[in-house]
Structure formats: C-alpha cells, structure tokens
Amino acid sequence: MDRVRAAMVEREVDVLLLSVGPDLPWLAGYEAMPLERLTMLVVPVDGDPTLVVPRLEAPRVVERPGVFGLRAFGETDDPVRLVAELVGSGASTARLAVGDRTWARFVVDLQAELPGARWSRASTVTGPLRALKEPGEIEALRAAGEAADRVAAQLQCGEIGLVGRTEAEVSADLGARLLAEGHQRVNFAIVASGPNAASPHHEPGDRVIAPGDLVLCDFGGTMFTADGVGYCSDITRCVSVGEPPSEVADAYAILHEAQEAAVEAATLGTACEEVDAVARRIITAAGFGDRFIHRTGHGIGVEEHEDPYIVVGNAAPLEAGNAFSVEPGIYTERRWGLRLEDIVVATPDGPDPLNTVDHALVVVDG
C-alpha cells in the first residue's frame, strides 16, 4: 500500500477507486464478482482504505485489517452514495482515479454524485507498479510457468493424443492438465491444426487432427498465492504429426533463431521496441517479414496481457522485475502457422526465462 500511496502523490491522485478487474485482487487479495451490485475499494492518499461490498458478498471476503476495512451494504442501500461519502469532505474538488474495468454505469453514477471531482484512470497509478514485479510475484510466475512447462512436455512426448481428436477435445485436455498441475483457472487453450494455425488467435473447433498436420498450442491459466492473488502462465509450442515439410522446418528454424535472439536482447535498459526489432529483423531478412503480423510480446502478471508491451513504438526501457512474453510468429494464410513463446523476466543478471521446455519443433506420432 505504501508504494501505491507514493504513486498517488506523484500522480496527484487524492483517492483511488478500484472495482472489478485485476487491480483489486492485486492490491487487496479479493476478486470481485462482476455484478450489478457495486464492489469498490476506496483508497485515500491519507487515511484507511475501505472495501465496499454487497452484504451477500461479504462472507467471500477474507478480511485484512492491515490492508482495508470492510463496509457491507444492504439491498436497499445506495453504494454509490456510500463511496461518495468515503471520498470525504473534499469530494467536490477531489482528484479521483477509477479502475479501468469499472462498469460504465457505476462511473456515470459516481460522476453524477461527485460533479466537481476530476477523474483519471487508475492504471496511471497501478500500471507502472504492477509492471515491476517484486520477488514473491516473480516466484509465483515461475511456479505457474513450470506447471505450464510440464503440460507442454506431456504434449511433446506424445502423452496427449492428437490424431483422430478434434481441436476442441485437445484444448479441453490441455486445460484439464493445467488444473492437474496446480492451476486453479484455465484462461485459454488454443489448439490450431493444419491451416487453422495461420490464425494466431484461432478458436479450437471441430476440425479433426490428422497425420501430417502441424499443431500450434498456446495455453495458460492462473495459479493463486496464499494471499489470494492469481498469477498467470502463457506458453506456445508447436508439434508436427509426422515429419514436417522442409518449408515448415526451415521457417521454424528461422523462428527459433529470432525468438532466442529476442530473449537474449531483453536486458535492462533495452527499449521494449528493440526486443521486438531483434526478432523482426531476423524474420524479415529470411523473407517472412510480411508473415509476422503481431507484436513480439506482452507483459504478464495478474493479467495475461499487461505492461510492458514488446512492440514497435514502445521506447520504454526494460527494468528489473518486468515480466513479459517473447513470442514471434510466422503465418502462411490458409496453410500453416508457427509461434514460439516463453515468459521472461528482466533481471540485473540478464533475461531469466520462466519456460525451459524443449523449443524444437517436436515430431510426434499422434
């Protein structure tokens, strides 16, 4: 909370208002249900934070007296007015930062209740703090990454059957294995086979995987700490059912080289866009530049996608504690697609990959 308050002073924010979304569990260890009933953590720059929750949700809250006080409201109470009262006597001119994911209906009602207040996004306060992971957060990400590695290893050794199964069936299998390896939540499990792999965010469907298919698997979930905060995993590996054609094998060799070089470039002080450029230069020099159609990476933590973004135009330097994906891809429309992804942490000793499972285009029997 001290870091948050220091950032509030720097950003000239009097009160932070956090509702549904990742900021609330990150700061308070409580994940609000997205309901028509308002939940909001009110954090004044001076004074004690208060978590406003519907009375019927109060039993879900693990009270943390050193972090926040609890105010439960009844069905006939007005939670917006309660929040306005907690903003305090300076509400008419207060500088308020509201959570980016707060429902519009609540923001509109709060603005009507506090007409003189000045509003900004809470991410201006929380975003830079969340981007710099503390040691405990890095270890939580490492545990999630190791669990994802174990599932990827099961895919690569042929333990997860492919031939004769639909993408959706394999996706469900990956998700179940993530849970078995310690995740509490499956966030996504992309399984894209054959021509479907050319769509980077393909939705697994009823296509049956066949011999000769290239299969791209991109999956991740959330593992919760003892404090109730969830940290994410995200990994991509490709396997080939039978020997891949030389065109695919050659493209994968380029992709592997680009991904490895980008990871090595992810040192403290290096601009985020330069990490992207390292991968992009290698892929472009090999003639695949127009087939690398997305950024090289995204930050990860309590969200799958958060700051910092490894993309052209982001000149921000990498700092110790930044955690992010490095995932270049090469896609040939309606034919095949390749992507290789690891999570990496920037440290004073160099880039620290949280995923170490085999990076090769592994051939499986199916």
N, C-alpha and C positions, 0 to 999 in steps of 0.2 A: 504493500500500500504506500510506503514511503516513496518508492520510485514513481508511482502513479501521481502522487501529490506534487512531487518535484516537477514532473512533466506538465501538470496542470498549471503550475505557476509560470513555467516557461511559455506555455501556450496561451496564457491569460484566460484560463477557464476557472470559473467560480464553482461550478457544480457539474459533475459527470453523472449522466443518466443512462444506465445500461439495462436493456430489456433482453428479449430473445436474441440469440446469436452467440458467437464464441467468446466475446469479451467477458460476459457474465461468469461462465464457469472458469475461465482463465483467472479471473480476479477473486471470485467468491467461492469457487468449488461447487456451484449449484447451476444445473442446466434447466432453464425454464421451459415448460411446455408451451408451444405456440398456440395460445388460446385467445378467445375473445375477452378473457379476463386479464387485466394488465398485471404483469410482474415487472418490477423495476428496482434496481439498486441505485440509491441516491447517495452519491459520494461528494460531500462538500470539501472544498480545499482545506477548510478548517472545521473540525467537529467530527462526530462519529457517523460512519456510513449506516444506512438503513435499507434493509431489503423489504420491499412492499410486495406482498403475495396474497392471492386469494386464500381465504381461510381453509377451503377444502384442499389446497395445495400445501399448506403449512406443514403437515406431517412428513412430506417428502424432504423438507429442508433439514440438512444437518447443521445445527446452529454452531456458529463460530464467533463467540463473544469478542474475541480479539480482532475480528475482521468486520463484522457487521451486527447490528441489532435487527430484530425481526418485528415487522408490523403486518399483521394479518387483517384483512378487511372482509366484511360480510357481503352477502349478495346485494343488499340494498345500499351499501356504502358507495361513495364516489372515489375511486382510486386516483383519478386524475387530480382531483382537489387535494387529496392526501399528499400526493407527490408535490404539488404546488406549495402546500404548507411546509413540507420538509425543505424545499428550496430556501425558505427563510424570509426574513424581513426585507432583504434586498432583492426580492423576486422581481420587482418592477424594472430593475436595470441589470439583472443578473446575466452573466455570460455562461451559457449552458452548452455542453457538448453531449449530444444524444447518440446512443448506439446506432450504428449504420443499418442494422437489420430490424430496428424497431418498426412495428407496423405503422403505416401512414395514418391510420385512424387515430392512434394514440398521439402521434406527433402533432396532428392538426388540433386535437382536443387540448393538448398541453400548450400549444401556441395561443389558443383562444383564452386559456386560463391565465397565461403569463404574457400578456400582449406587449410588454415593454422589454422583454428579455431578448438577448442576442443569441443566435443559435449557430452551432457548428457541428461537424461530425466528430464522434468520439474517437474514430480511428486516427485523428491527428494527434491524440494523446496516447492511445493504446498501441497503435500500429508499430511505431518505432521501438517500443518496449518489447512487444511480442516478437519482433524480428530478431532481437538479441537474446538468445536462449541462455538461461542460467544452467549450471552444471546438472542439476536434477532434471531439468527439462531435456537436456541432451541425452541423459541416460534413459529417460522414458522413450524418446525417439529411437534410441539404439535398441531397446528391448522390442519395440514394435517392428523395427527393421529386421532384426534377427528372426522374429517369428515369420515375417513375410518371406525371408530367405529360405526358411525351412519348407514353406509351401512351394516356392519356386523350385527347390531341389527335388521335391516329390514329382513336380511336372517334368523336370528334365530327366529323371531316372526312369520315366515311363510308368510310375506308380498310379498316375492319373490317366485313365484310359481316354483316348481321343477318337479313334476310328469307330464309326458307327453311332456316335453320340452327337446330339445337337450342341450347338454353341451354348444354348441356354442351360443344358444339363451340365456341361463342363463348368460353366460360370457358377452354378449352384454348388458344385463340388469344391471349387476353389474357395467360395465363401464359407462353406462348412469347415474346410480345413483351416482357414484363418481363425475361426472361432475355436477350433480344437487346439490351436497353437497359442491361445491366450488372448486373442482379441475379444472384446465384448460387443463389437459392432462391425458389420461389413459395410463399407461405404460404396464400393463399386467392385465389379469383377468383369472387366471387358474380355471377351473371348471373340476374336475376329479371325475367321479362317478363309483361306483362299483369297478371292477378290475382295472380300469384306475387310481384309486387313488394310486396304488402301484408304479406309475411312478411320481417321485417328480416334474418334470417339464413337465407334460403332456400338450399337446396342445389340447384345447377344440375342440371336433369334433361333429359328428352327432349321437353319442350314445344317445338314449332317456332314461331319468332318470325314474326309476320305483320304486314302493313300495318295501321297504326292502333295498334300496341302501344306502350305506354310500357315502356322497358327501363332498369332500375336496375343499374348495375355498380359493385361495391365490391371493390377488389382491392389486393393489396400483397404484398411479398416482403422479402427480406433481401439487403443488399449488405455484403460483408466488407471491412474495412480491411486494410492491410498487416500489422497486428498480429494478424490472425485473429479480430477481434471483428466480429460482424454487427449492423448497424443496419437498422431496419425502415422500410418505406413503408406508407401506408394512404391511400386516396383513394376517394371516391364521386362519381360523376357520373351523371346521368340523361339519356337521349336519347329523343326521340319519333319513331317511324317514321311520318312524315306529321304534319300539324298536329294538336296535341293538342286535346281538347275544352276549352271555356272553363273548365269546372270544374277541370280539372287545371292549366291555365295560371294560373288565379287562385290556386290553392293553392300552386303553385310560386313565385309572386311573393311570397307571404307567407313561405314557407320561406326564400327567398333573403334577404329583409329580416331575418329572425330570425337566420340564420347570420352575416350581415355584422355585425349589431349585437353578437352574442356575441363575434365575433372582436375587434371594436373595444373591447369591455369587458374583454378579457383583459390588463389592465395589472398591473404589480407592486403587490402589496398587496391586490388584489381577491380576495375569497374565491372559491374554486372554485365553490361553490354559487351565487354571484351571477352568474357567467357562464352557468350553466345557467338561472337565473331570467330573465335578459335574453331569451334565446331563447324560453323557455316563456311569458313574458308576451305577447310578440307573437303567438305561435301561438294562445294561449288567447283573446286579445282578438278574433282573427279567427274564433273558433268552432271551432277544431280542437284544443283542449286535450286532449280525450279520445283524440285520434288520435296524439298524441306520446307514445309508450309506452316510451321508454327514456331513459337519461341523455344529456346533451349531448356528453360526450366522455370520453376515457381518455388517460392518459399513454402515451408510446411511446418506445422506445429499443432495447435488445437484445431486448425483448419487444414484441409488438404491443399488448398491454394491460398497463400497469403504472402506478404512481403518477405524477402525481396524477390522481384521478378527478374529472371535472367533473360533479358530481351533487349533488342536494339532500342536505343533511346533512354535506357536507364543507366545514367552515368554514375550512380551512387557506388562508392567503393564497398567491397565486401569487408565486413567487420567480424571480429571474433564472436562466435555464437550464432552467426547466420546459418540457418539450415535450409537446404533447397534441393530441388531435383536437378539432375543433368540428364536430359532425355532427347537427344536429337533423333530425327526420324527421316526416312526416305520412303516415298509412297508413289507407286505407279498405278494410276487410276484404272479401276476395273480389273486389275491383275494381281497385285500383291502390295504389301506394306511391311515396313520394318521399323522398329523402335527399340532402343536400349536405354533403360532408366535405372539410376541409383539415386539415393538420397545422400547428400554430402554436407558435412559441417565444416565451416571455415574456422581454423584454429591458428594460433601463433606458430605451431609446428607444421603447418601445411594442411591441405584438404584431408578430411577424415571421412572416408566413405562408410556409410552405415549399412550398405548392402555389399556383400562379397561373394555371393553365389555365382557360379560359372557364367561368364559373359559370352561364351561361344554360342553360335547358332547350333544348338544341340540337335542331333538326329535321333528321332525316336521311332520305334516300330509301330506305335499307335495303340 
